[in-house]
Amino acid sequence: MTAAPASHGTVRGTIRVPGDKSLSHRALIFAALGNGTARIRDILRSADVQSTAHVLRTLGVDIDPLGDVVTVKGRGVRGLVPPTEPLQCGNSGTTTRLMSGVVAGHPMIARFEGDASLSRRPMRRVADPLTKMGATFTFENGEGLPMTVHGRDLQPIQWTSAAASAQIKSAILLAGLVAQVPVSVTEPERSRDHTERLLSALGAEVIVDGFTVSLPVVHKLAPIDVTVPGDPSSAAFFAALAALSSDAELRLTGVCLNPTRTGFFDAIQRMGARLQYEEVENRAGEPVGTVVVSTGSLRAIEIGEAEVPSLVDEIPMLACLATRAHGETVVRGAAELRVKESDRIAAVVSNLRAIGATAEEHPDGMTVTGTDVPLRGRVTTHGDHRIAMAFGVLGALPGNEIEIDDRDCASVSYPEFWNDLARVTS
C-alpha cells in the first residue's frame, strides 16, 4: 500500500498514453477474421488485450507476441477452429462479450472462463440477442462466467437494445459478420462506434441511420494494417491532473478523438479547464490528434444519461475532479457503472468519503460536493484499474495524502501509469 506521488502544483510535459484499449481488442479480432497477414502497431500491451490475444490463439490464430509491431495471420471470417481448452478471458469483459459473438457464429462449442471479478459480471445482455439468432448459452453461475457457447449457423436479426452498449452492439455485428447474415442494432443513445469504423475501413458496407447500425452480408475482410492511437480514457487521467493543478500545461499526443469517446474532455471544458485539440488527422477511420490541457478554475456541472456513453469509463476520474470544483457535481443515468470491474458507483462514493470528501450515492449515479480541505486516507480499489488511477491523480495534488491499496491493477489498461504520473509531477 503506497501513497501516490505528491506534486508541487506544477505539472509540465508531453505524454504519449498507451494504445486505445477498445481499438486494440478490435484490431486483433478483425486481424484474425481478415484474409491475409495483418500488422498492428502501438497496440496496448495490457492484461486485458493479452486476454484477447490468448483467446484468439486458442481458436487457432497465429499472433505474434504483443510488441511494437504485431503480425497476425488471418483465417477469414469463419475460419477459426474449435478450442481444445477453455477460453481464458482474465479480467476482460470486452474479450468475453465480443468473442462470444465471434464464437456464436462458428460451428463450435467454447467455454469462457475468467477471474473472480469478471465471473461476477453479467453476460446475459449479450447472450439474449445471440440466442435469438440461434446460438445456445449455458451458465453455471447465474448469468456470469463460466459460460459455454454453442455456436452454429445463425439467423438475421434486428435488435433493439435497452442500453447504449458498444459491447452488445459489437457482439451482434461480429456474430452477423462470421455467420454471414445481415444484422442491425438500434440503441437508445449512440455508443462507441469503433467496430463500425474498423469494418468500413476494411471494406465492409456499414449503414448508420441515427442510432441504428446495420451490417449486410460480408464475405471477406481485407487484412488490417493500422497504428493504434492513444487511449482517450487513459489520457483523461492526465487531462484531469492538469485541470486540478495550480500551474500546468500537458500535451497528450496521438490521442484518439473519436466523438463517441471525447465526452470527458467536453465535460472538463464545461467545468472550466482550458483544453484544445491540435494536429488532428484521420487514421483508419479514426480522428487522432494532440490534446493540450492547462489549469483552470473548476466549477460543478451535471452529467445526464445522454452524455454517459461517451465518458462512462471516465466517471471515477470525473468524480475525483469534482472534489475540487465549486458546487455540487451530479451524475445521473450511469447505472451501467454498477456492473463494471467493480460497482463503480458504490466504490467511488465510499472511497471519496473515506478520504474526507462529501459524496452521495444514487441508484444511477452520484453527487460530489467540492471542497478545498486536504483529502487523506486509504482507498480500496476492489482491483479496479480506473479507481486506482483516478484516486492516484487526486493523491498527487499538494496537501493530499491518499494511499492506494492495489496500485498494480492499473496494468489492466495502463502498465506505465505510475511512472508517467511521477515524471510529470516531479
C-alpha positions in Angstrom: 0.0 0.0 0.0 1.7 3.1 -1.2 0.8 6.8 -1.4 0.6 8.4 -4.8 3.5 10.7 -5.6 2.8 14.3 -4.5 3.3 17.2 -6.9 4.1 20.7 -6.0 1.2 22.0 -8.1 3.3 22.4 -11.2 2.7 19.9 -14.0 4.5 20.1 -17.3 5.4 17.7 -20.0 4.4 15.6 -23.0 2.9 12.2 -22.7 2.1 9.5 -25.3 -0.5 7.4 -23.5 -0.8 3.7 -24.4 -2.7 2.5 -27.4 -6.5 2.6 -27.1 -7.9 -0.5 -25.3 -11.1 -0.7 -27.3 -9.3 -0.4 -30.6 -6.6 -2.8 -29.6 -9.1 -5.6 -28.8 -11.0 -4.9 -32.1 -7.8 -4.7 -34.2 -6.8 -8.2 -33.0 -10.2 -9.7 -33.7 -10.6 -8.2 -37.1 -7.0 -9.2 -38.0 -7.9 -12.7 -37.1 -11.0 -12.6 -39.2 -9.4 -11.0 -42.2 -7.9 -12.6 -45.3 -4.1 -12.4 -45.3 -1.4 -11.1 -43.0 -2.3 -8.1 -40.8 0.0 -5.7 -39.0 -0.9 -3.7 -35.9 1.4 -1.1 -34.5 1.4 0.5 -31.0 -1.1 -2.0 -29.6 -1.9 -1.7 -25.9 0.2 -4.3 -24.1 -2.1 -4.7 -21.1 -3.5 -7.7 -19.3 -7.0 -7.3 -21.0 -5.6 -7.1 -24.5 -3.3 -10.1 -23.8 -6.5 -12.0 -22.9 -8.0 -11.3 -26.3 -4.7 -12.4 -28.0 -4.7 -15.6 -25.9 -8.3 -16.4 -26.7 -7.7 -16.0 -30.4 -4.6 -18.2 -30.3 -6.7 -20.8 -28.5 -9.0 -20.6 -31.6 -6.2 -21.3 -34.0 -4.9 -17.8 -34.9 -1.2 -17.2 -35.3 -0.4 -14.0 -33.4 3.0 -12.6 -32.6 3.8 -11.7 -29.0 2.4 -8.2 -28.4 5.2 -5.7 -29.2 5.8 -2.6 -31.2 4.5 -4.3 -34.4 2.2 -7.3 -34.1 1.7 -9.6 -37.1 -1.5 -11.7 -37.3 -2.2 -14.4 -39.9 -5.9 -14.0 -40.6 -8.1 -17.1 -41.0 -11.1 -15.5 -42.8 -14.5 -14.5 -41.4 -15.4 -18.1 -40.5 -12.0 -19.8 -40.3 -11.5 -20.2 -36.5 -11.1 -23.7 -35.2 -12.9 -25.3 -32.2 -10.9 -24.9 -29.0 -9.4 -27.8 -27.1 -9.4 -25.9 -23.8 -11.5 -23.2 -22.1 -11.1 -19.6 -23.4 -9.4 -17.8 -20.6 -10.6 -14.2 -20.5 -8.8 -13.0 -17.3 -10.5 -9.7 -16.2 -11.6 -8.6 -19.6 -15.3 -8.1 -20.2 -14.6 -6.8 -23.7 -12.8 -10.0 -24.6 -15.7 -12.1 -23.3 -18.6 -10.2 -24.9 -17.0 -9.6 -28.3 -15.6 -13.1 -28.6 -18.9 -14.6 -27.6 -20.3 -13.0 -30.8 -17.5 -14.5 -32.9 -17.9 -18.0 -31.4 -21.7 -17.9 -31.7 -21.4 -17.6 -35.5 -18.9 -20.6 -35.8 -20.0 -24.2 -35.6 -18.1 -24.9 -32.4 -18.6 -25.2 -28.6 -16.5 -23.0 -26.3 -16.4 -22.5 -22.6 -15.5 -19.0 -21.4 -13.7 -18.6 -18.1 -12.4 -15.5 -16.2 -11.1 -14.3 -12.9 -13.3 -13.8 -9.8 -14.2 -10.2 -10.7 -15.1 -11.0 -14.4 -17.1 -14.0 -13.3 -19.5 -11.8 -11.4 -20.2 -9.5 -14.4 -23.4 -10.0 -16.3 -23.3 -11.8 -19.7 -27.0 -12.4 -20.3 -27.3 -9.0 -22.0 -25.1 -10.3 -24.8 -26.4 -13.9 -24.7 -30.0 -12.7 -25.3 -29.6 -11.3 -28.8 -27.2 -14.1 -29.8 -29.7 -16.7 -28.5 -32.4 -15.1 -30.7 -30.0 -15.6 -33.6 -29.8 -19.3 -32.9 -26.8 -19.8 -30.6 -27.1 -21.6 -27.3 -25.7 -20.3 -24.0 -25.3 -22.2 -20.8 -24.5 -20.5 -17.5 -23.2 -22.3 -14.4 -23.4 -19.3 -12.0 -26.4 -17.1 -12.6 -25.5 -15.0 -15.7 -21.8 -14.7 -15.2 -18.8 -17.0 -16.1 -18.2 -19.8 -16.6 -20.3 -19.6 -19.7 -20.5 -22.2 -22.5 -21.4 -21.0 -26.0 -22.7 -23.5 -28.7 -22.2 -21.7 -32.0 -24.0 -22.6 -35.2 -25.5 -21.2 -38.4 -27.3 -18.1 -37.2 -30.4 -16.2 -38.4 -30.5 -12.5 -39.3 -31.7 -10.2 -36.5 -33.0 -6.6 -36.0 -32.2 -6.0 -32.3 -33.4 -3.1 -30.2 -31.0 -2.7 -27.2 -32.3 -1.5 -23.9 -28.9 0.2 -23.2 -26.4 2.0 -25.3 -23.6 -0.5 -25.1 -20.8 -0.8 -27.7 -20.0 -4.4 -26.4 -23.6 -5.6 -27.1 -23.7 -3.9 -30.4 -20.2 -5.3 -31.4 -21.1 -8.8 -30.3 -24.2 -8.8 -32.7 -22.2 -7.2 -35.6 -19.4 -9.8 -35.1 -21.9 -12.6 -35.0 -23.5 -11.4 -38.2 -20.1 -11.0 -39.8 -18.9 -14.5 -39.1 -22.3 -16.2 -39.8 -22.6 -14.1 -43.0 -26.2 -12.9 -42.2 -27.5 -9.4 -42.2 -27.9 -7.8 -38.7 -29.0 -4.4 -37.3 -28.8 -2.9 -33.8 -30.8 0.1 -32.6 -29.7 1.8 -29.3 -31.4 4.4 -27.2 -28.2 6.6 -27.4 -25.1 6.5 -29.6 -22.4 4.2 -28.1 -18.8 3.9 -29.2 -18.5 3.2 -32.9 -15.0 1.7 -33.2 -16.4 -1.6 -34.6 -18.3 0.2 -37.3 -15.4 2.4 -38.3 -13.0 -0.5 -38.5 -15.4 -2.6 -40.5 -15.8 0.2 -43.0 -12.0 0.7 -43.2 -11.6 -3.0 -44.0 -14.1 -2.9 -46.9 -17.4 -3.9 -45.3 -20.6 -1.9 -46.0 -21.9 -0.4 -42.7 -25.1 1.6 -42.7 -25.6 4.1 -39.9 -29.1 5.7 -39.6 -29.4 7.7 -36.4 -29.0 5.3 -33.5 -29.4 2.2 -35.8 -26.3 0.4 -37.3 -26.8 -2.3 -40.0 -24.3 -4.7 -41.4 -25.3 -6.5 -44.6 -23.6 -9.9 -45.5 -19.8 -9.7 -45.6 -17.9 -12.4 -47.5 -14.4 -11.3 -46.6 -12.3 -8.6 -44.9 -9.1 -7.0 -46.1 -6.1 -7.6 -43.8 -5.8 -4.8 -41.3 -2.8 -2.5 -41.3 -3.2 0.0 -38.5 -1.4 2.1 -35.9 -3.5 2.2 -32.7 -4.0 5.7 -31.4 -3.6 6.7 -27.8 -6.5 5.8 -25.5 -8.6 8.8 -24.5 -9.7 7.0 -21.3 -6.0 6.9 -20.3 -5.4 10.4 -21.5 -8.3 11.5 -19.2 -6.3 11.0 -16.1 -3.6 13.4 -17.2 -6.1 15.9 -18.5 -7.7 15.9 -15.1 -4.3 16.2 -13.4 -3.6 19.4 -15.5 -7.0 20.8 -14.7 -6.5 20.2 -11.0 -3.0 21.6 -10.7 -2.2 25.2 -9.9 0.3 25.6 -12.7 0.0 23.2 -15.5 0.3 22.5 -19.2 0.3 19.0 -20.5 0.5 17.8 -24.2 -1.1 14.4 -24.7 0.0 13.3 -28.2 -1.6 10.9 -30.7 -4.9 10.5 -28.8 -8.0 9.0 -30.4 -10.5 11.8 -30.7 -13.5 9.8 -31.9 -16.5 11.9 -30.9 -18.1 8.9 -29.1 -15.0 8.9 -26.8 -14.4 12.6 -26.0 -17.2 13.2 -23.5 -14.8 13.6 -20.6 -12.8 16.3 -22.5 -16.1 18.1 -23.2 -17.1 17.8 -19.6 -13.9 19.3 -18.1 -14.0 22.2 -20.5 -17.5 22.9 -19.1 -16.0 22.7 -15.6 -13.5 25.4 -16.6 -10.4 23.6 -17.7 -8.6 25.0 -20.7 -8.3 22.3 -23.4 -7.7 22.3 -27.1 -7.0 19.8 -29.9 -4.0 20.2 -32.3 -2.5 18.3 -35.2 -5.7 16.4 -35.9 -5.6 13.8 -38.7 -7.6 10.7 -39.8 -6.1 7.2 -39.3 -8.1 4.1 -40.3 -11.3 6.0 -39.9 -10.5 7.5 -36.5 -9.6 11.2 -35.9 -6.3 11.4 -34.0 -4.6 14.4 -32.5 -2.8 16.1 -29.6 -4.8 17.2 -26.5 -3.4 20.3 -24.8 -4.7 20.9 -21.3 -3.9 23.7 -18.8 -5.0 24.9 -15.4 -8.5 26.4 -15.0 -10.8 27.4 -12.2 -13.2 24.5 -11.8 -16.9 24.6 -11.2 -19.5 21.9 -10.7 -21.6 20.5 -13.6 -24.4 18.0 -14.2 -23.9 14.9 -16.3 -27.1 13.3 -17.7 -27.9 10.0 -19.3 -27.3 11.2 -22.9 -23.7 12.1 -22.1 -22.8 8.9 -20.1 -21.9 6.6 -23.1 -19.2 9.0 -24.2 -17.5 9.2 -20.8 -18.7 6.1 -18.9 -15.1 4.8 -18.2 -14.0 8.3 -17.0 -16.7 8.9 -14.4 -14.4 7.8 -11.5 -11.9 10.4 -12.5 -14.7 13.0 -13.0 -15.9 12.3 -9.5 -12.4 12.9 -8.1 -12.1 16.1 -10.2 -15.5 17.2 -8.7 -14.0 17.2 -5.2 -12.0 20.4 -6.2 -14.8 22.0 -8.2 -17.0 24.8 -6.8 -20.5 23.5 -6.0 -22.2 20.1 -6.4 -21.4 17.9 -9.4 -24.3 15.5 -10.2 -24.0 12.3 -12.4 -27.3 10.6 -13.4 -28.2 7.8 -15.9 -25.0 5.9 -15.2 -26.4 2.6 -13.7 -24.1 0.8 -16.1 -21.3 1.6 -13.6 -22.8 -0.9 -11.2 -21.6 -3.8 -13.4 -18.1 -2.8 -14.4 -14.9 -4.3 -12.9 -16.4 -3.2 -9.6 -19.6 -1.5 -8.6 -18.1 1.8 -9.5 -20.8 4.0 -8.1 -20.6 2.4 -4.6 -16.8 2.1 -4.8 -16.2 5.7 -5.8 -18.6 7.2 -3.3 -17.3 5.0 -0.4 -13.7 5.9 -1.2 -14.4 9.6 -1.5 -16.0 9.5 1.9 -13.0 7.5 3.3 -10.6 10.3 2.3 -12.8 13.1 3.7 -14.8 14.3 0.7 -18.6 14.7 0.7 -20.4 12.4 -1.7 -23.8 10.8 -2.0 -24.7 7.6 -3.9 -27.8 7.4 -6.2 -29.1 4.3 -7.9 -27.9 5.6 -11.2 -25.1 7.9 -10.2 -23.7 10.2 -7.5 -23.4 13.7 -6.2 -20.0 15.1 -5.2 -19.5 18.4 -3.3 -16.4 20.4 -3.9 -14.0 21.3 -1.1 -10.6 22.8 -0.5 -9.7 20.8 2.6 -6.9 18.3 2.3 -8.0 14.8 1.3 -6.4 12.0 3.3 -7.0 8.3 3.8 -6.9 4.8 2.3 -8.5 3.9 -1.0 -9.8 0.3 -1.6 -9.7 -0.3 -5.3 -11.5 -3.6 -5.4 -9.0 -4.5 -8.1 -10.4 -1.8 -10.4 -7.8 -0.1 -12.5 -9.8 3.1 -13.1 -10.4 3.6 -9.4 -6.7 3.2 -8.7 -5.6 5.7 -11.3 -8.4 8.3 -10.5 -7.5 8.4 -6.8 -3.8 8.3 -7.7 -4.2 11.5 -9.6 -6.1 13.1 -6.7 -3.3 11.9 -4.4 -0.7 13.7 -6.5 -2.1 17.1 -5.5 -0.3 19.1 -2.8 -1.7 18.6 0.6 -3.5 15.4 -0.2 -2.2 12.1 1.3 -4.0 9.2 -0.4 -2.9 5.6 -0.1 -3.9 3.1 -2.9 -4.3 -0.5 -1.7 -3.6 -2.1 -5.1 -1.5 0.1 -7.5 -0.7 -2.9 -9.7 -4.3 -3.3 -11.0 -3.6 -0.2 -13.2 -1.7 -2.6 -15.5 -5.1 -3.8 -16.9 -5.2 -0.7 -19.1 -2.0 1.4 -18.4 1.1 -0.5 -17.3 3.3 2.6 -17.1 0.8 4.8 -15.4 2.6 5.4 -12.1 5.9 6.1 -13.9 4.2 8.7 -16.2 2.5 10.3 -13.2 5.7 10.6 -11.3 7.5 12.0 -14.4 5.1 14.9 -14.9 4.6 15.8 -11.2 8.3 15.6 -10.0 
